[in-house]
Amino acid sequence: MPIDVSELFDWLVDGAPGAPNAPDVVARIGPMLEASGVRVCRIAAFVRTLHPHIMGRSFVWQRGVPGAEVREAPYAVLRSDTYAQSPVGRVFADRTELRVRLDQPLTFSSSELREWAAAGLTDYVAVPMVFLDGQGHAITLLSDSPGGFADDELEAIRKVVRPLSRLAEILALRRTAVNLLSAYVGRDAGERILQGHVQRGDTEHIRCVIWMSDLRGFTRLAAQRDSADIILLLNRVFDCQVPAVDAAGGEVLKFMGDGMLAIFPIAAEEDASSVAGRALAAAQEAFGKLDQSNAPLAEELRLAFGIALHVGEVAYGNIGGIGRLDFTCIGPAVNLAARIEGLTAQLEKRLLLSEAFAELLPEAVSPVGSFSLKGLDAPCAVYEPR
């Protein structure tokens, strides 16, 4: 029976309707190839990505396993001998097809291929997917049928890879846009921008917990260190805070020199006390990471920062000039958080809480006192965790 992959080819050309993302596409390709007569038992698509920490992603389908597994690889993989000696590494570098018969003495040896050969698989083919910008990516297919892939099966695979490469590039570009927006403006802000919130003044009012932090003694440090050292110090400080905020459901909006602004949105149906509790736990986790970072260092090399937590309504969205926008939040609540954060150094406190925040967690806080703050007519009560 001749192999006819026209249905799969047309489906890919049409943009893979019904499969909105890369895992869904790969999960559909395997069964559709099998239905066409291509005896494939495993498919893995490897795509490089533009992300601060992730070098690339792979999408793996196996016969009998629903869906496709998503795996991520750090940049360290590129420097490893395992990657350099792998068939995928060869295809990425040469952008040429690589076929290895697993039921015969191996002509290309790698631990991965040896394992598959030992498991009884018979054939392996890696086909490059070259994007329009010249970048090389790859898809690999394995067979467990006697004799491996026939010539007409290989031709069918090559035919399918042509539209798959274009679709993979579209999906990769969208993924890159999401990655970059998430890295530079925040996860939620990035999603809003992709959804079309791009006009200046396109804002909404939301209630949230506001996190404002600042590095202690930054002016002194900047005068004593060169710019490269300062950047390393700032990264060290933010490494203590950003993961804690992200893990607690917060959104880092902005780095302002040595300071950081983050929010924890409170949905209409959400318990504000629960959100406040997560923000407080995140602040305490950040200080725990700071203590671990400081522990092996001499006193003069140890860093410190203060955090203020407040809860209130902010204007959240696009602000800026024509041609240059910033997705951030503004409002009196943000200003108050900044004023309270300024008190942390004066009072030699790591963490201060506003009265509005303290009202959400009355049993977890203790009063510090009332203080006059710039721009406020009346003294402001502040609190700290018990």
N, C-alpha and C positions, 0 to 999 in steps of 0.2 A: 504494500500500500504506500503510495507516494506521500511524502511529508508536505503538508500544506499549512504554513504558518500565517496565511493571509489575514485570518481573523485577529490573531495577536498583533501582527504588523499594523493593521488598520486601527486597532484599539490604542496602540501606543501613539500613532500619528495623530489620533483625535484627542490626545492628552490624557489617556487612561481614565475615562469617566467612571466614577464609582470608587476610585482609589485616590484619595486626596493627598496622600503623602508617600514618601519613598518606601517605608515598610509595607504599606498596602500594595504598592506596585510590584515589588519583588515577590510578595506572597501570592500574587495572582499569576505572575509569569511562569512559575514552576508548574502548577497544574495545567496551564494552557499549553505549555510546551509538551508536557506528557500527553495531553489529549491530541496533540498534533502528530505524535509519533516519535518525538525526541525523548530518548530514554535517559532522563536526568534524575538524579536523586538528591542533589544538593546544589544550591546556587548561592553565591556571595557576591554582592556588589560593593566595591570599595570606592569611596569618594572623598577627596581632600576637601577641607573646609577652611574658611577664614574665621578663626576664633582664637581668643587670647590663650586658651589652655588646651584646646582639642585640635589635634592635627588632622584627624579624619574620622569618618564613621563608616561602619560596614553594616550591611543588611543581609541576614542569612536566612534562607529558606531551606528546610529539609523535608523530604517526603514523609508524610504521616504526622508532621508537627504543624499545628495550626498557626497561621500568621508568620511573621518574620521577626527574628531577634535583631535588636539594634545594639551594636557595640561601638564604643568610642575609644580612640587611641590618643595618648598624649604625644607631644612633640619628641619626647625622649625615644619613642619607637624608631624615629628616622635615624637615630644615631646608633641603633643596636645592630649587632651582627646578625641576629635572627631575621630582622627585616631585610638587611642587605643580601642575605643568602636565600630569601624566600622567593618563590615564583612571582608573587604579586609585586615585590620590590623590583624584580627584573622588568616586569611589564610597565611599571610606573616609569622606570628609567629609560627603557628602550622604545616603549610605545609600539611594540610588535607582539603578535600573537605567540603564545607559548603553549605547546601541548606536550604532555608527559603520559606515556602509557604506564599504568600502575601494575598491569599484569605481566610486565616484562622487566628485565633488569633496568633500574632507573637511570635515565640519561641526565636527569637533573635532580640532585639529592637535597632534601631538606627534611627536618624532623616531621613537618606536617605531612609531606608526601609519603614518607616512610610509614607513618601511622595509618594513613588511608590505605596504603597498599597492604599493610598487615591486617586491616579490617575487611579486606576482600573487595575493595573498590577497584575498578579496572581502568578508568581513563580520567584524565584531568585536562581541561583546557582553560586558559586565561586569555581573554580578549580585551584589548585596550578600548576604552571609551574616551575619545579625544574631543574636548570641548572646543568651541569656536575661538577661544582665546589661546588655544594651543596646549592647555593643561591636559596632562594624561591621567586618566582614572582607569578602573578595570572592573571586569566582571568575570568570575570563575564559575565553571560548571563541572560537576562530577557525575560519572556514570558507574553503576554497579552491574551493568549488563555484560554478558560474555562477549569478548571482542571489543568492548568499549564503543565509542561513538563511530557510527558509519559516516562515510563521506557526505551523504545527503543530510545527515543530522548536523554536521559541522557547518554546511552551507546554510541550513535553516537558522542556526545560532547566529552566524555572521549577519544574516539578513535582519534578524530581530534586533541586533545590537545597534544598527544604524538609527532607527527612530528612538530606541531606548537612550542613546547618547544625548539626543536633543532634549528628551523629556528629563533625563537626569540633570542636565545643565540647568533647565528651568527650575527644577526643584532645589538644586544646590544653590542657585542664585537667591531664591527666596529664603532658604535656610541661612545663607550668609547675611542677608538683610536683617533677619530676625536676630542672629547672633550679634551683629555689630550694634544694632539698636539697643539690644538688651545690655551689651557691655558698656555703651556710652551714655545712654539716657535712662536705662532701667527696663526691667521686664515688662511691667504694665504699661509704662509710657511707650515703649517700643511697639507693643501690640496696638495701642491706640493710634499711633502714627501710621502703622500699616493699614489700619481700618479706615484711614482717611482724615484723621484729626490733624490736619496740617496747616490750617489757616491761622494767621495771626489773630489772637483774641478768641480762639476756639477753646474756651475753658469751661469748667463746671465747678460747682461748689461741693466739696466732699468733707465729711467729718473723719478725722484721723488722729492717731497718736503721732506727735512730731518728735523726732530725734535730732538733736543738735549737739555736735561734738567739736572739740578743738584741742590741738596739741599744746601742752604747756611749754613755755620757754622757747617758742619757735623763733622769735626774733634773735635771741642769743645764739641758738643753734645755727641759724642762717648766716650769722656773722662769723662763726667759727669754722664752718664746713664749706667745702666746695659744692657746686650744684649737683654733682653725681651722688655725693654722700647724702645730701638732703633728700633727693628722690628715693634713695634706698630707705632712709628713715621714715619718710611718709608712707611708702609702700608697707613697711613693717607695721606702722600704726593702723593703717586701713585694713591690713590682713587680719588684725584682731577683731575688727568691727564688721566688715562686710559679710563674711560667712555667717556670723551670728544673726545679723539682720535678715539675710536671705532665708536662713533656716526657720526663722520665726514668722515668716510671711510678710516681712517688710519690703520696702522698695527704696533703694539708695538712689536719690535724685541728683545729687551734686557733690563734687569735691571743690571746696573753696579754699585753695591754698592748703593750709594745714587743718581745715575744718571739713565736716561732713554733714549733709542734710539728708535725712531719710524720713519716710512716713510709713505708718501701718494703717491702711485704710480700714474704716469701720463700716461695713455694709449695713443697710437699713434694718435687716433682720438679725444682725449679729449682736452678741452681747459685748458691749464696750469694755466691761471689766475683764473679759477673756482676752481681748486684744491688748489691753493695758498690761495684763499679766505676762503675755508673750513678749511684749516690748521690754518690760522690766527684766525678765529672765535673759533676754538677748543682751542687755546692757551688762548684767552680771557675768554672763559668759564671756563677753568681750574683755572685761577686766581680768577674768581668769586667764585668758590667753595672753594678755599683756604681762601678767605676773610670770607666766611660764617663759615668755620671751625675754623678760628682764633677768630672770633668776641667775643665769650663768655669767652675766655681765658685771663689770665694775660699776660702782655707784655713778660715776660721771657719764656712763654710757646708757644708763637706764632712761626709758622714756615714760611720759605720763600724759594722760589726756583726761578732760572732763566731759561729762555727758549730761544734758538736760532733757527731760521728758515732759511733754505737755500734751494736752488733748484739746482740740478745737476744730473750727471750720476753716478751710483754706480754699483759695481759688487755684485750681489745678488744671494746667494746660499750656498752650503756646503763648509765649511772651517774648517780645523782641522787636527788632527793626526789620524793615523790608529786606528780604534776602538772607536774614540771619536770625533764626529763632532758637529759643531754649524751651524745653518742656520741663516745667518746674512748678512749684507752688509758692504762693505769696499770701500775705494777709496779716492782720494784727496777731494772730496766734503764732505765726512763724517768728515775728519780731519779739514776742514775749519769750518764746523758747530760746532765742539768741541771747536775750538779756539775762535770763536765768543761767544759761551756760556760762556767761561771763562771771557770775557769782562763784562758780565752782573753784576758780583759782583764788579769788579773794578770801573765801571761807575755808580753803584747803580741803574741799570735799570732792570726791570723785564723781558723785552722782547726785543731782538735785532734781526734785520733782515739783511740778506746779501744783497749786491747790486743786485745780480742776482734775488733774491726774490723780492726786491723792484721794479725792472723793470716790474714785472708782475702786480703790484698793485700801480702804481705811484701816484694815487690820494689819497691813503689811508695811505701813509707813509711820514715821515719827516726825513731829514738827521740828524745824530748825530755827525758824523765826520769821519776822516780817522785815522787808528791806525796800528802800526806795530805789526804783529802777528808772533809768532814763526813758522819758516819753510817757511815763505813767503818773497820774495825779496822786494816787493813793499807794501806800506801801503794799508790797506783794508778799504774801505768805509762801514759803517754800518748805519742802519736806525732803526726807531722805529715807531709804529703806531701813527697816529695823534690823 
